């Protein structure tokens, strides 16, 4: 089995975790562990891809990359930044601070949309 297939399987499982975690967003005991697992696993997957494919080096050749790859990389980077934001606001919500609730909700939708976009475009750029 090639590394591309293994990465796609992992990515599919991560997206499923995100969607199930999103579905249970009102049940903290389920939502928090699922989302934390999905985020950590996704970051580990990014590291695996970088270490085996030198993805950053390929992305640095922006003028020679097709537009879809540039879109994929941009959304993937945005998704990682959103993970940091979601982790921080999620932590504050867990500690009882109500202040970031609305922002956490809005940015959560954006995070899911970005992760789904990264997932979908990954099928078109994998060699």
DRENLOBA-175231 format. One line per field, with one value per atom (N, C-alpha, C): residue number from 0; atom name; x, y, z. Coordinates in pm, 1 decimal, decimal comma, padded with zeros to 6 digits. Atoms other than C-alpha are relative to their C-alpha. Layout:
k = c(NUM/...)
a = c(CA/...)
east = c(X/...)
north = c(Y/...)
up = c(Z/...)
END
This chain:
k = c(0/0/0/1/1/1/2/2/2/3/3/3/4/4/4/5/5/5/6/6/6/7/7/7/8/8/8/9/9/9/10/10/10/11/11/11/12/12/12/13/13/13/14/14/14/15/15/15/16/16/16/17/17/17/18/18/18/19/19/19/20/20/20/21/21/21/22/22/22/23/23/23/24/24/24/25/25/25/26/26/26/27/27/27/28/28/28/29/29/29/30/30/30/31/31/31/32/32/32/33/33/33/34/34/34/35/35/35/36/36/36/37/37/37/38/38/38/39/39/39/40/40/40/41/41/41/42/42/42/43/43/43/44/44/44/45/45/45/46/46/46/47/47/47/48/48/48/49/49/49/50/50/50/51/51/51/52/52/52/53/53/53/54/54/54/55/55/55/56/56/56/57/57/57/58/58/58/59/59/59/60/60/60/61/61/61/62/62/62/63/63/63/64/64/64/65/65/65/66/66/66/67/67/67/68/68/68/69/69/69/70/70/70/71/71/71/72/72/72/73/73/73/74/74/74/75/75/75/76/76/76/77/77/77/78/78/78/79/79/79/80/80/80/81/81/81/82/82/82/83/83/83/84/84/84/85/85/85/86/86/86/87/87/87/88/88/88/89/89/89/90/90/90/91/91/91/92/92/92/93/93/93/94/94/94/95/95/95/96/96/96/97/97/97/98/98/98/99/99/99/100/100/100/101/101/101/102/102/102/103/103/103/104/104/104/105/105/105/106/106/106/107/107/107/108/108/108/109/109/109/110/110/110/111/111/111/112/112/112/113/113/113/114/114/114/115/115/115/116/116/116/117/117/117/118/118/118/119/119/119/120/120/120/121/121/121/122/122/122/123/123/123/124/124/124/125/125/125/126/126/126)
a = c(N/CA/C/N/CA/C/N/CA/C/N/CA/C/N/CA/C/N/CA/C/N/CA/C/N/CA/C/N/CA/C/N/CA/C/N/CA/C/N/CA/C/N/CA/C/N/CA/C/N/CA/C/N/CA/C/N/CA/C/N/CA/C/N/CA/C/N/CA/C/N/CA/C/N/CA/C/N/CA/C/N/CA/C/N/CA/C/N/CA/C/N/CA/C/N/CA/C/N/CA/C/N/CA/C/N/CA/C/N/CA/C/N/CA/C/N/CA/C/N/CA/C/N/CA/C/N/CA/C/N/CA/C/N/CA/C/N/CA/C/N/CA/C/N/CA/C/N/CA/C/N/CA/C/N/CA/C/N/CA/C/N/CA/C/N/CA/C/N/CA/C/N/CA/C/N/CA/C/N/CA/C/N/CA/C/N/CA/C/N/CA/C/N/CA/C/N/CA/C/N/CA/C/N/CA/C/N/CA/C/N/CA/C/N/CA/C/N/CA/C/N/CA/C/N/CA/C/N/CA/C/N/CA/C/N/CA/C/N/CA/C/N/CA/C/N/CA/C/N/CA/C/N/CA/C/N/CA/C/N/CA/C/N/CA/C/N/CA/C/N/CA/C/N/CA/C/N/CA/C/N/CA/C/N/CA/C/N/CA/C/N/CA/C/N/CA/C/N/CA/C/N/CA/C/N/CA/C/N/CA/C/N/CA/C/N/CA/C/N/CA/C/N/CA/C/N/CA/C/N/CA/C/N/CA/C/N/CA/C/N/CA/C/N/CA/C/N/CA/C/N/CA/C/N/CA/C/N/CA/C/N/CA/C/N/CA/C/N/CA/C/N/CA/C/N/CA/C/N/CA/C/N/CA/C/N/CA/C/N/CA/C/N/CA/C/N/CA/C/N/CA/C/N/CA/C/N/CA/C/N/CA/C/N/CA/C/N/CA/C/N/CA/C/N/CA/C/N/CA/C/N/CA/C/N/CA/C/N/CA/C/N/CA/C)
east = c(00086,0/00000,0/00090,4/-00083,6/00145,1/-00028,4/00017,2/00195,3/-00117,1/00112,1/-00058,8/-00132,7/00124,1/-00331,8/-00011,9/00001,2/-00234,4/-00035,7/00031,5/-00245,7/-00147,1/00141,2/-00588,1/-00093,1/00081,6/-00727,0/00000,5/-00008,9/-00599,3/-00081,2/00072,8/-00740,8/-00151,1/00142,6/-01080,5/-00046,2/00035,5/-01083,5/-00001,1/-00004,8/-00986,7/-00124,9/00120,8/-01271,5/-00122,6/00112,2/-01512,9/-00001,6/-00006,3/-01391,3/-00050,1/00046,6/-01446,8/-00152,3/00144,8/-01798,1/-00078,8/00066,9/-01895,2/00014,0/-00020,5/-01741,6/-00088,9/00089,1/-01936,7/-00144,9/00136,3/-02257,4/-00028,3/00016,1/-02203,2/00051,7/-00054,7/-02103,0/-00066,3/00068,0/-02356,7/00024,4/-00032,6/-02229,8/00151,4/-00142,8/-01894,5/00084,5/-00078,1/-01785,4/00034,3/-00029,0/-01797,4/00072,8/-00053,0/-01720,8/00149,1/-00137,8/-01397,0/00102,1/-00100,2/-01211,9/00006,1/-00001,0/-01320,3/00072,1/-00062,8/-01215,4/00149,6/-00142,3/-00887,6/00075,8/-00062,1/-00807,8/00015,0/-00003,7/-00894,5/00107,6/-00098,2/-00679,8/00141,9/-00134,9/-00378,5/00038,9/-00026,8/-00404,9/00027,2/-00019,4/-00432,6/00137,5/-00133,1/-00119,2/00108,6/-00093,9/00063,1/00002,7/00006,6/-00056,2/00077,3/-00074,7/00081,0/00150,8/-00142,5/00417,3/00043,8/-00032,2/00409,3/00017,8/-00006,6/00341,8/00125,8/-00120,0/00620,0/00125,2/-00120,6/00873,2/00018,8/-00012,6/00797,0/-00001,8/00014,7/00722,3/00065,4/-00055,1/00895,8/-00101,3/00110,9/00564,5/00030,2/-00031,2/00694,6/00092,8/-00092,5/00978,2/-00074,1/00079,8/00729,0/-00086,3/00087,4/00498,3/00078,5/-00083,0/00788,0/00020,8/-00015,1/00803,9/-00132,4/00133,6/00483,1/-00019,3/00025,4/00529,0/-00015,5/00008,0/00570,6/-00112,8/00108,9/00279,4/-00131,5/00132,7/-00067,7/-00086,7/00086,7/-00340,5/-00068,7/00069,4/-00520,7/00091,5/-00095,4/-00206,9/00020,3/-00014,0/-00161,6/-00122,0/00122,8/-00525,7/00002,5/-00004,5/-00482,7/00096,1/-00100,0/-00167,7/-00047,2/00049,0/-00320,8/-00109,0/00108,9/-00633,1/00053,2/-00058,7/-00425,9/00070,1/-00067,9/-00215,1/-00102,4/00107,2/-00528,1/-00064,9/00061,5/-00674,0/00084,7/-00087,4/-00370,6/-00010,5/00018,5/-00402,5/-00135,0/00132,0/-00771,5/00000,9/-00011,7/-00680,4/00051,8/-00054,9/-00474,0/-00108,4/00106,6/-00760,4/-00109,5/00106,5/-01017,2/00044,4/-00052,2/-00795,7/-00002,1/-00001,7/-00755,6/-00140,7/00136,0/-01122,4/-00072,6/00059,9/-01228,4/00046,1/-00054,7/-00999,4/-00067,1/00064,1/-01145,5/-00145,6/00138,8/-01500,2/-00007,2/-00002,2/-01412,1/00024,1/-00028,4/-01281,6/-00112,1/00115,3/-01617,6/-00008,5/00006,5/-01542,7/-00099,1/00106,7/-01853,4/00037,3/-00036,3/-01689,5/00027,9/-00032,0/-01548,0/-00102,7/00095,0/-01861,4/-00042,6/00048,3/-01995,6/00112,8/-00113,8/-01652,9/00043,7/-00035,9/-01575,6/-00094,8/00100,8/-01897,4/00022,7/-00020,0/-01837,7/00129,7/-00128,4/-01472,7/00000,7/00014,0/-01568,3/-00057,9/00056,3/-01785,2/00105,7/-00104,7/-01499,5/00107,7/-00100,5/-01255,2/-00046,9/00055,1/-01482,7/-00000,3/00003,1/-01526,5/00141,2/-00138,7/-01150,3/00054,4/-00051,4/-01073,4/-00063,7/00066,3/-01333,0/00057,1/-00060,1/-01186,8/00137,4/-00131,7/-00838,9/-00013,8/00023,3/-00971,9/-00038,9/00048,2/-01152,6/00111,6/-00105,8/-00863,9/00116,0/-00111,2/-00618,6/-00015,2/00020,5/-00775,9/00043,3/-00035,5/-00694,7/00147,4/-00140,9/-00333,5/00096,1/-00085,7/-00202,5/00052,3/-00061,8/00042,4/00031,0)
north = c(-00117,9/00000,0/00123,8/-00119,0/00335,0/00098,3/-00099,6/00621,7/00093,1/-00087,6/00829,7/-00059,1/00065,5/00575,4/00002,8/-00002,8/00556,2/00140,4/-00137,7/00937,2/00032,2/-00027,0/00949,3/-00072,1/00073,2/00683,8/00075,4/-00077,0/00878,6/00128,7/-00125,1/01200,0/-00023,5/00033,7/01034,3/-00023,9/00026,3/00910,1/00129,4/-00129,1/01257,8/00081,6/-00074,2/01417,8/-00060,9/00064,8/01159,2/00040,7/-00043,7/01243,9/00143,2/-00138,9/01614,1/00007,8/-00007,0/01556,3/-00058,8/00058,2/01329,8/00094,8/-00097,3/01580,2/00121,5/-00112,6/01858,2/-00036,8/00046,3/01655,4/00002,1/00004,7/01614,7/00127,3/-00124,1/01980,2/00044,5/-00040,4/02020,6/-00099,2/00101,0/01711,0/00007,4/-00027,7/01827,5/-00124,9/00120,6/01483,9/-00079,7/00065,7/01358,2/00097,2/-00100,3/01678,3/00028,9/-00042,5/01778,0/-00109,1/00101,6/01442,7/-00029,3/00026,3/01386,7/00109,5/-00110,8/01731,5/00007,9/-00002,8/01722,2/-00111,4/00112,2/01380,2/00030,9/-00032,3/01497,2/00104,7/-00106,4/01811,1/-00053,0/00053,7/01632,2/-00097,8/00097,1/01348,2/00071,1/-00073,6/01598,3/00066,5/-00061,5/01780,7/-00106,3/00111,9/01446,3/-00042,8/00035,1/01364,6/00101,4/-00103,8/01696,8/-00023,4/00029,1/01610,6/-00123,6/00120,5/01263,3/00034,9/-00038,3/01415,4/00081,4/-00081,1/01669,4/-00087,3/00080,9/01411,4/-00100,6/00099,6/01165,0/00059,8/-00059,3/01402,5/00135,9/-00136,1/01730,5/00098,6/-00080,7/01908,4/00149,7/-00143,1/02246,5/00041,1/-00029,7/02233,8/00010,4/-00005,8/02160,6/00126,1/-00117,9/02438,3/00129,4/-00119,6/02686,3/00035,2/-00023,0/02648,1/00050,2/-00051,2/02851,4/00029,4/-00030,7/02979,5/-00125,5/00120,3/02624,4/-00093,8/00085,2/02478,3/00035,1/-00029,6/02443,7/00074,2/-00080,9/02670,5/-00078,8/00080,8/02389,1/-00034,5/00029,3/02297,2/00123,4/-00123,5/02661,2/00023,0/-00012,2/02672,3/-00098,5/00105,6/02343,4/00038,1/-00035,6/02460,6/00119,4/-00119,0/02799,0/-00036,0/00040,9/02640,3/-00089,1/00086,8/02379,8/00083,2/-00088,0/02653,2/00075,4/-00068,8/02849,3/-00093,8/00098,8/02532,0/-00019,9/00016,5/02488,0/00121,3/-00119,6/02849,2/-00004,1/00012,1/02785,9/-00103,9/00099,8/02476,2/00064,7/-00068,9/02695,6/00086,6/-00086,2/02944,2/-00083,3/00084,4/02667,2/-00065,6/00058,5/02503,2/00099,8/-00104,4/02829,0/00035,9/-00037,1/02929,5/-00118,1/00118,8/02571,9/-00019,1/00009,3/02567,9/00102,1/-00103,7/02896,6/-00036,4/00042,1/02764,4/-00112,3/00111,1/02447,0/00049,8/-00057,7/02661,0/00090,3/-00075,2/02839,2/00143,4/-00136,0/03160,5/00001,0/-00004,0/03240,5/00091,6/-00103,7/03526,8/-00052,7/00037,6/03332,2/-00091,7/00098,7/03117,9/00027,2/-00032,5/03299,2/-00010,9/00006,0/03334,3/-00144,6/00141,0/02967,1/-00070,3/00060,9/02869,1/00038,8/-00049,3/03085,4/-00056,4/00049,5/02987,5/-00152,8/00144,9/02622,4/-00038,3/00024,6/02632,5/00023,3/-00031,2/02795,4/-00109,2/00106,2/02531,5/-00125,3/00118,6/02248,5/00020,1/-00028,5/02412,9/-00005,7/00003,1/02462,1/-00142,4/00138,7/02104,3/-00083,3/00072,2/01967,0/00042,2/-00047,9/02185,6/-00062,2/00063,1/02053,7/-00147,6/00142,0/01698,3/-00023,9/00017,7/01733,4/00029,2/-00033,4/01907,2/-00098,7/00095,5/01646,5/-00115,1/00108,2/01387,6/00039,1/-00046,2/01602,1/00032,4/-00038,3/01686,8/-00113,0/00112,7/01350,1/-00067,1/00070,1/01186,2/-00141,9)
up = c(00000,0/00000,0/00000,0/00012,1/-00100,9/00114,0/-00106,3/00139,6/-00030,3/00036,6/-00055,7/00045,8/-00042,7/00017,1/00152,1/-00147,3/00383,8/00049,5/-00038,7/00407,9/-00025,9/00032,2/00238,4/00097,6/-00098,8/00473,8/00132,7/-00124,1/00773,3/-00010,0/00019,9/00631,3/00005,9/-00004,1/00581,9/00143,0/-00139,9/00941,3/00082,4/-00069,7/01065,0/-00030,7/00038,3/00869,8/00067,3/-00068,7/01012,4/00147,1/-00140,5/01364,6/00016,0/-00004,8/01293,8/-00013,7/00023,3/01163,0/00116,7/-00117,1/01453,9/00119,4/-00107,1/01697,6/-00016,3/00027,8/01529,9/00032,5/-00027,8/01554,0/00151,0/-00145,6/01930,5/00068,6/-00054,0/01983,6/00129,8/-00123,7/02264,5/00114,8/-00102,1/02451,9/00022,2/-00020,2/02589,1/00021,8/-00030,0/02713,4/-00126,3/00127,6/02355,0/-00093,1/00092,6/02160,5/00022,0/-00028,3/02332,6/-00034,7/00035,2/02309,9/-00150,3/00143,7/01948,4/-00076,4/00070,4/01833,5/00031,5/-00036,5/02026,1/-00072,7/00070,5/01878,2/-00148,3/00143,2/01526,0/-00029,6/00022,7/01555,4/00016,4/-00023,7/01703,7/-00111,1/00105,2/01450,3/-00132,8/00124,8/01163,8/-00002,5/-00006,0/01278,6/-00016,2/00018,7/01305,4/-00147,0/00142,0/00952,2/-00084,6/00072,4/00826,3/00015,0/-00022,4/00984,5/-00078,3/00077,8/00824,3/-00147,5/00141,6/00483,3/-00027,0/00018,4/00527,5/00004,1/-00015,2/00642,2/-00113,2/00106,6/00361,5/-00140,4/00133,6/00072,2/-00017,1/00003,6/00157,6/-00057,9/00051,1/00105,4/00003,9/-00009,9/00221,9/-00113,5/00109,0/-00029,6/-00133,6/00123,2/-00310,3/-00002,9/-00006,1/-00193,8/-00018,2/00015,5/-00194,4/-00147,4/00144,0/-00573,2/-00056,6/00033,3/-00599,8/-00147,9/00141,4/-00957,5/-00087,1/00082,3/-01086,4/00043,3/-00049,6/-00885,5/-00068,1/00055,0/-01033,9/00102,5/-00085,8/-00895,2/00109,2/-00099,6/-00717,0/00117,4/-00107,5/-00522,5/00087,7/-00078,1/-00418,7/00089,4/-00079,1/-00304,7/00116,4/-00101,7/-00114,3/00113,2/-00101,2/00064,2/00082,5/-00071,5/00152,8/00099,5/-00089,7/00300,1/00112,0/-00102,9/00483,5/00107,8/-00096,7/00646,5/00083,8/-00072,9/00737,9/00101,5/-00089,6/00890,6/00125,4/-00116,9/01118,0/00092,3/-00083,6/01237,5/00072,0/-00062,9/01301,7/00111,7/-00107,5/01505,4/00127,9/-00117,3/01737,4/00063,7/-00050,1/01769,0/00067,7/-00056,2/01828,3/00130,6/-00123,9/02088,2/00114,1/-00104,1/02277,1/00047,6/-00041,2/02271,0/00062,8/-00060,8/02345,4/00142,9/-00134,9/02646,9/00093,1/-00082,1/02772,2/00030,0/-00022,5/02726,8/00103,1/-00095,6/02916,0/00142,1/-00132,2/03202,4/00050,1/-00046,5/03221,0/-00048,2/00054,2/03033,7/-00116,5/00100,3/02830,0/-00116,4/00096,7/02639,6/-00141,6/00138,3/02339,8/-00067,8/00052,0/02281,5/-00144,0/00135,1/01975,1/-00103,3/00091,4/01816,3/-00023,1/00012,4/01886,0/-00097,4/00087,0/01711,3/-00146,8/00137,1/01401,8/-00058,5/00049,3/01370,7/-00012,4/00013,0/01425,2/-00135,3/00133,5/01114,2/-00107,4/00097,1/00923,1/-00001,2/-00009,8/01049,1/-00071,7/00067,1/00932,0/-00151,4/00144,5/00591,4/-00058,4/00048,4/00554,1/-00003,1/-00003,6/00659,2/-00110,2/00108,9/00416,4/-00135,3/00125,9/00138,6/-00020,8/00008,7/00215,0/-00035,9/00026,0/00215,9/-00145,9/00137,2/-00116,5/-00100,3/00096,5/-00295,1/00004,6/-00010,5/-00165,3/-00099,3/00096,4/-00396,9/-00140,7/00133,8/-00699,4/-00017,2/00010,6/-00616,0/00034,3/-00037,4/-00491,9/-00126,5/00114,3/-00731,0/00037,8)
END
